[in-house]
Amino acid sequence: MESTTRRWEPAVVDRFAGDHALLLVGASEVERAVPRGALPDDAKEGTWLKTAWDGDRLVWAEVDHKATEAARSRVASKLARLRQRGRP
């Protein structure tokens, strides 16, 4: 009988370091290094992913376009508010 510890978690690409991507995984933003080639081709820094894990091993990743756009929109809104603070 095969047992699996697979779990599904959101993750964001924090940065790339050589052949690895550093992801912040789950609500607690645990940092995990994964091979860059394990990610979708269109993943870049700031991209949100839907991920599946078997223990600490990434077994599947897909870009979450909706979450990525929502995060970019939040950041753009915050930057606009900050820029307005200094104006008369």
Phi and psi in radians as a Rosetta constraint file:
Dihedral C 1 N 2 CA 2 C 2 CIRCULARHARMONIC -1.588 0.35
Dihedral N 2 CA 2 C 2 N 3 CIRCULARHARMONIC 2.278 0.35
Dihedral C 2 N 3 CA 3 C 3 CIRCULARHARMONIC -1.934 0.35
Dihedral N 3 CA 3 C 3 N 4 CIRCULARHARMONIC 2.566 0.35
Dihedral C 3 N 4 CA 4 C 4 CIRCULARHARMONIC -2.370 0.35
Dihedral N 4 CA 4 C 4 N 5 CIRCULARHARMONIC 2.559 0.35
Dihedral C 4 N 5 CA 5 C 5 CIRCULARHARMONIC -1.964 0.35
Dihedral N 5 CA 5 C 5 N 6 CIRCULARHARMONIC 0.475 0.35
Dihedral C 5 N 6 CA 6 C 6 CIRCULARHARMONIC -1.070 0.35
Dihedral N 6 CA 6 C 6 N 7 CIRCULARHARMONIC 2.387 0.35
Dihedral C 6 N 7 CA 7 C 7 CIRCULARHARMONIC -2.411 0.35
Dihedral N 7 CA 7 C 7 N 8 CIRCULARHARMONIC 2.655 0.35
Dihedral C 7 N 8 CA 8 C 8 CIRCULARHARMONIC -1.865 0.35
Dihedral N 8 CA 8 C 8 N 9 CIRCULARHARMONIC 2.289 0.35
Dihedral C 8 N 9 CA 9 C 9 CIRCULARHARMONIC -2.583 0.35
Dihedral N 9 CA 9 C 9 N 10 CIRCULARHARMONIC 2.568 0.35
Dihedral C 9 N 10 CA 10 C 10 CIRCULARHARMONIC -1.305 0.35
Dihedral N 10 CA 10 C 10 N 11 CIRCULARHARMONIC 2.653 0.35
Dihedral C 10 N 11 CA 11 C 11 CIRCULARHARMONIC -2.603 0.35
Dihedral N 11 CA 11 C 11 N 12 CIRCULARHARMONIC 2.684 0.35
Dihedral C 11 N 12 CA 12 C 12 CIRCULARHARMONIC -2.157 0.35
Dihedral N 12 CA 12 C 12 N 13 CIRCULARHARMONIC 2.472 0.35
Dihedral C 12 N 13 CA 13 C 13 CIRCULARHARMONIC -1.333 0.35
Dihedral N 13 CA 13 C 13 N 14 CIRCULARHARMONIC 1.970 0.35
Dihedral C 13 N 14 CA 14 C 14 CIRCULARHARMONIC -1.408 0.35
Dihedral N 14 CA 14 C 14 N 15 CIRCULARHARMONIC -0.859 0.35
Dihedral C 14 N 15 CA 15 C 15 CIRCULARHARMONIC -2.934 0.35
Dihedral N 15 CA 15 C 15 N 16 CIRCULARHARMONIC 2.949 0.35
Dihedral C 15 N 16 CA 16 C 16 CIRCULARHARMONIC -1.948 0.35
Dihedral N 16 CA 16 C 16 N 17 CIRCULARHARMONIC 2.454 0.35
Dihedral C 16 N 17 CA 17 C 17 CIRCULARHARMONIC -2.384 0.35
Dihedral N 17 CA 17 C 17 N 18 CIRCULARHARMONIC 1.767 0.35
Dihedral C 17 N 18 CA 18 C 18 CIRCULARHARMONIC 1.091 0.35
Dihedral N 18 CA 18 C 18 N 19 CIRCULARHARMONIC -2.203 0.35
Dihedral C 18 N 19 CA 19 C 19 CIRCULARHARMONIC -1.520 0.35
Dihedral N 19 CA 19 C 19 N 20 CIRCULARHARMONIC 0.130 0.35
Dihedral C 19 N 20 CA 20 C 20 CIRCULARHARMONIC -2.102 0.35
Dihedral N 20 CA 20 C 20 N 21 CIRCULARHARMONIC 2.671 0.35
Dihedral C 20 N 21 CA 21 C 21 CIRCULARHARMONIC -1.920 0.35
Dihedral N 21 CA 21 C 21 N 22 CIRCULARHARMONIC 2.434 0.35
Dihedral C 21 N 22 CA 22 C 22 CIRCULARHARMONIC -1.795 0.35
Dihedral N 22 CA 22 C 22 N 23 CIRCULARHARMONIC 2.070 0.35
Dihedral C 22 N 23 CA 23 C 23 CIRCULARHARMONIC -1.858 0.35
Dihedral N 23 CA 23 C 23 N 24 CIRCULARHARMONIC 2.579 0.35
Dihedral C 23 N 24 CA 24 C 24 CIRCULARHARMONIC -1.834 0.35
Dihedral N 24 CA 24 C 24 N 25 CIRCULARHARMONIC 2.019 0.35
Dihedral C 24 N 25 CA 25 C 25 CIRCULARHARMONIC -1.919 0.35
Dihedral N 25 CA 25 C 25 N 26 CIRCULARHARMONIC 2.331 0.35
Dihedral C 25 N 26 CA 26 C 26 CIRCULARHARMONIC 1.274 0.35
Dihedral N 26 CA 26 C 26 N 27 CIRCULARHARMONIC 3.136 0.35
Dihedral C 26 N 27 CA 27 C 27 CIRCULARHARMONIC -1.101 0.35
Dihedral N 27 CA 27 C 27 N 28 CIRCULARHARMONIC -0.525 0.35
Dihedral C 27 N 28 CA 28 C 28 CIRCULARHARMONIC -1.502 0.35
Dihedral N 28 CA 28 C 28 N 29 CIRCULARHARMONIC -0.017 0.35
Dihedral C 28 N 29 CA 29 C 29 CIRCULARHARMONIC 0.912 0.35
Dihedral N 29 CA 29 C 29 N 30 CIRCULARHARMONIC 0.873 0.35
Dihedral C 29 N 30 CA 30 C 30 CIRCULARHARMONIC -1.191 0.35
Dihedral N 30 CA 30 C 30 N 31 CIRCULARHARMONIC 2.258 0.35
Dihedral C 30 N 31 CA 31 C 31 CIRCULARHARMONIC -1.396 0.35
Dihedral N 31 CA 31 C 31 N 32 CIRCULARHARMONIC 2.248 0.35
Dihedral C 31 N 32 CA 32 C 32 CIRCULARHARMONIC -2.315 0.35
Dihedral N 32 CA 32 C 32 N 33 CIRCULARHARMONIC 2.343 0.35
Dihedral C 32 N 33 CA 33 C 33 CIRCULARHARMONIC -1.660 0.35
Dihedral N 33 CA 33 C 33 N 34 CIRCULARHARMONIC 2.263 0.35
Dihedral C 33 N 34 CA 34 C 34 CIRCULARHARMONIC -2.296 0.35
Dihedral N 34 CA 34 C 34 N 35 CIRCULARHARMONIC 2.692 0.35
Dihedral C 34 N 35 CA 35 C 35 CIRCULARHARMONIC -1.044 0.35
Dihedral N 35 CA 35 C 35 N 36 CIRCULARHARMONIC 2.362 0.35
Dihedral C 35 N 36 CA 36 C 36 CIRCULARHARMONIC -0.965 0.35
Dihedral N 36 CA 36 C 36 N 37 CIRCULARHARMONIC -0.639 0.35
Dihedral C 36 N 37 CA 37 C 37 CIRCULARHARMONIC -1.192 0.35
Dihedral N 37 CA 37 C 37 N 38 CIRCULARHARMONIC -0.227 0.35
Dihedral C 37 N 38 CA 38 C 38 CIRCULARHARMONIC -1.404 0.35
Dihedral N 38 CA 38 C 38 N 39 CIRCULARHARMONIC -0.182 0.35
Dihedral C 38 N 39 CA 39 C 39 CIRCULARHARMONIC -1.668 0.35
Dihedral N 39 CA 39 C 39 N 40 CIRCULARHARMONIC 2.757 0.35
Dihedral C 39 N 40 CA 40 C 40 CIRCULARHARMONIC -1.043 0.35
Dihedral N 40 CA 40 C 40 N 41 CIRCULARHARMONIC 2.624 0.35
Dihedral C 40 N 41 CA 41 C 41 CIRCULARHARMONIC -1.010 0.35
Dihedral N 41 CA 41 C 41 N 42 CIRCULARHARMONIC -0.548 0.35
Dihedral C 41 N 42 CA 42 C 42 CIRCULARHARMONIC -1.576 0.35
Dihedral N 42 CA 42 C 42 N 43 CIRCULARHARMONIC 0.132 0.35
Dihedral C 42 N 43 CA 43 C 43 CIRCULARHARMONIC -1.334 0.35
Dihedral N 43 CA 43 C 43 N 44 CIRCULARHARMONIC 2.312 0.35
Dihedral C 43 N 44 CA 44 C 44 CIRCULARHARMONIC -2.469 0.35
Dihedral N 44 CA 44 C 44 N 45 CIRCULARHARMONIC 3.104 0.35
Dihedral C 44 N 45 CA 45 C 45 CIRCULARHARMONIC -0.981 0.35
Dihedral N 45 CA 45 C 45 N 46 CIRCULARHARMONIC 2.313 0.35
Dihedral C 45 N 46 CA 46 C 46 CIRCULARHARMONIC 1.584 0.35
Dihedral N 46 CA 46 C 46 N 47 CIRCULARHARMONIC -0.091 0.35
Dihedral C 46 N 47 CA 47 C 47 CIRCULARHARMONIC -1.371 0.35
Dihedral N 47 CA 47 C 47 N 48 CIRCULARHARMONIC 2.306 0.35
Dihedral C 47 N 48 CA 48 C 48 CIRCULARHARMONIC -1.563 0.35
Dihedral N 48 CA 48 C 48 N 49 CIRCULARHARMONIC 2.487 0.35
Dihedral C 48 N 49 CA 49 C 49 CIRCULARHARMONIC -2.205 0.35
Dihedral N 49 CA 49 C 49 N 50 CIRCULARHARMONIC 2.643 0.35
Dihedral C 49 N 50 CA 50 C 50 CIRCULARHARMONIC -1.702 0.35
Dihedral N 50 CA 50 C 50 N 51 CIRCULARHARMONIC 2.164 0.35
Dihedral C 50 N 51 CA 51 C 51 CIRCULARHARMONIC -2.228 0.35
Dihedral N 51 CA 51 C 51 N 52 CIRCULARHARMONIC 2.701 0.35
Dihedral C 51 N 52 CA 52 C 52 CIRCULARHARMONIC -2.188 0.35
Dihedral N 52 CA 52 C 52 N 53 CIRCULARHARMONIC 2.399 0.35
Dihedral C 52 N 53 CA 53 C 53 CIRCULARHARMONIC -2.220 0.35
Dihedral N 53 CA 53 C 53 N 54 CIRCULARHARMONIC 2.493 0.35
Dihedral C 53 N 54 CA 54 C 54 CIRCULARHARMONIC -2.007 0.35
Dihedral N 54 CA 54 C 54 N 55 CIRCULARHARMONIC 1.678 0.35
Dihedral C 54 N 55 CA 55 C 55 CIRCULARHARMONIC 1.189 0.35
Dihedral N 55 CA 55 C 55 N 56 CIRCULARHARMONIC -2.150 0.35
Dihedral C 55 N 56 CA 56 C 56 CIRCULARHARMONIC -1.702 0.35
Dihedral N 56 CA 56 C 56 N 57 CIRCULARHARMONIC 0.083 0.35
Dihedral C 56 N 57 CA 57 C 57 CIRCULARHARMONIC -1.707 0.35
Dihedral N 57 CA 57 C 57 N 58 CIRCULARHARMONIC 2.165 0.35
Dihedral C 57 N 58 CA 58 C 58 CIRCULARHARMONIC -1.236 0.35
Dihedral N 58 CA 58 C 58 N 59 CIRCULARHARMONIC 2.166 0.35
Dihedral C 58 N 59 CA 59 C 59 CIRCULARHARMONIC -1.960 0.35
Dihedral N 59 CA 59 C 59 N 60 CIRCULARHARMONIC -0.239 0.35
Dihedral C 59 N 60 CA 60 C 60 CIRCULARHARMONIC -2.846 0.35
Dihedral N 60 CA 60 C 60 N 61 CIRCULARHARMONIC 2.467 0.35
Dihedral C 60 N 61 CA 61 C 61 CIRCULARHARMONIC -2.591 0.35
Dihedral N 61 CA 61 C 61 N 62 CIRCULARHARMONIC 2.417 0.35
Dihedral C 61 N 62 CA 62 C 62 CIRCULARHARMONIC -2.421 0.35
Dihedral N 62 CA 62 C 62 N 63 CIRCULARHARMONIC 2.436 0.35
Dihedral C 62 N 63 CA 63 C 63 CIRCULARHARMONIC -1.127 0.35
Dihedral N 63 CA 63 C 63 N 64 CIRCULARHARMONIC 2.313 0.35
Dihedral C 63 N 64 CA 64 C 64 CIRCULARHARMONIC -1.729 0.35
Dihedral N 64 CA 64 C 64 N 65 CIRCULARHARMONIC 1.564 0.35
Dihedral C 64 N 65 CA 65 C 65 CIRCULARHARMONIC -1.067 0.35
Dihedral N 65 CA 65 C 65 N 66 CIRCULARHARMONIC -0.662 0.35
Dihedral C 65 N 66 CA 66 C 66 CIRCULARHARMONIC -1.131 0.35
Dihedral N 66 CA 66 C 66 N 67 CIRCULARHARMONIC -0.825 0.35
Dihedral C 66 N 67 CA 67 C 67 CIRCULARHARMONIC -1.166 0.35
Dihedral N 67 CA 67 C 67 N 68 CIRCULARHARMONIC -0.653 0.35
Dihedral C 67 N 68 CA 68 C 68 CIRCULARHARMONIC -1.114 0.35
Dihedral N 68 CA 68 C 68 N 69 CIRCULARHARMONIC -0.808 0.35
Dihedral C 68 N 69 CA 69 C 69 CIRCULARHARMONIC -1.140 0.35
Dihedral N 69 CA 69 C 69 N 70 CIRCULARHARMONIC -0.696 0.35
Dihedral C 69 N 70 CA 70 C 70 CIRCULARHARMONIC -1.078 0.35
Dihedral N 70 CA 70 C 70 N 71 CIRCULARHARMONIC -0.747 0.35
Dihedral C 70 N 71 CA 71 C 71 CIRCULARHARMONIC -1.147 0.35
Dihedral N 71 CA 71 C 71 N 72 CIRCULARHARMONIC -0.755 0.35
Dihedral C 71 N 72 CA 72 C 72 CIRCULARHARMONIC -1.113 0.35
Dihedral N 72 CA 72 C 72 N 73 CIRCULARHARMONIC -0.663 0.35
Dihedral C 72 N 73 CA 73 C 73 CIRCULARHARMONIC -1.141 0.35
Dihedral N 73 CA 73 C 73 N 74 CIRCULARHARMONIC -0.739 0.35
Dihedral C 73 N 74 CA 74 C 74 CIRCULARHARMONIC -1.067 0.35
Dihedral N 74 CA 74 C 74 N 75 CIRCULARHARMONIC -0.758 0.35
Dihedral C 74 N 75 CA 75 C 75 CIRCULARHARMONIC -1.148 0.35
Dihedral N 75 CA 75 C 75 N 76 CIRCULARHARMONIC -0.763 0.35
Dihedral C 75 N 76 CA 76 C 76 CIRCULARHARMONIC -1.086 0.35
Dihedral N 76 CA 76 C 76 N 77 CIRCULARHARMONIC -0.688 0.35
Dihedral C 76 N 77 CA 77 C 77 CIRCULARHARMONIC -1.144 0.35
Dihedral N 77 CA 77 C 77 N 78 CIRCULARHARMONIC -0.756 0.35
Dihedral C 77 N 78 CA 78 C 78 CIRCULARHARMONIC -1.115 0.35
Dihedral N 78 CA 78 C 78 N 79 CIRCULARHARMONIC -0.737 0.35
Dihedral C 78 N 79 CA 79 C 79 CIRCULARHARMONIC -1.104 0.35
Dihedral N 79 CA 79 C 79 N 80 CIRCULARHARMONIC -0.701 0.35
Dihedral C 79 N 80 CA 80 C 80 CIRCULARHARMONIC -1.100 0.35
Dihedral N 80 CA 80 C 80 N 81 CIRCULARHARMONIC -0.742 0.35
Dihedral C 80 N 81 CA 81 C 81 CIRCULARHARMONIC -1.117 0.35
Dihedral N 81 CA 81 C 81 N 82 CIRCULARHARMONIC -0.711 0.35
Dihedral C 81 N 82 CA 82 C 82 CIRCULARHARMONIC -1.115 0.35
Dihedral N 82 CA 82 C 82 N 83 CIRCULARHARMONIC -0.700 0.35
Dihedral C 82 N 83 CA 83 C 83 CIRCULARHARMONIC -1.153 0.35
Dihedral N 83 CA 83 C 83 N 84 CIRCULARHARMONIC -0.565 0.35
Dihedral C 83 N 84 CA 84 C 84 CIRCULARHARMONIC -1.270 0.35
Dihedral N 84 CA 84 C 84 N 85 CIRCULARHARMONIC -0.441 0.35
Dihedral C 84 N 85 CA 85 C 85 CIRCULARHARMONIC -1.028 0.35
Dihedral N 85 CA 85 C 85 N 86 CIRCULARHARMONIC -0.677 0.35
Dihedral C 85 N 86 CA 86 C 86 CIRCULARHARMONIC -1.510 0.35
Dihedral N 86 CA 86 C 86 N 87 CIRCULARHARMONIC 0.001 0.35
Dihedral C 86 N 87 CA 87 C 87 CIRCULARHARMONIC -1.673 0.35
Dihedral N 87 CA 87 C 87 N 88 CIRCULARHARMONIC 2.483 0.35
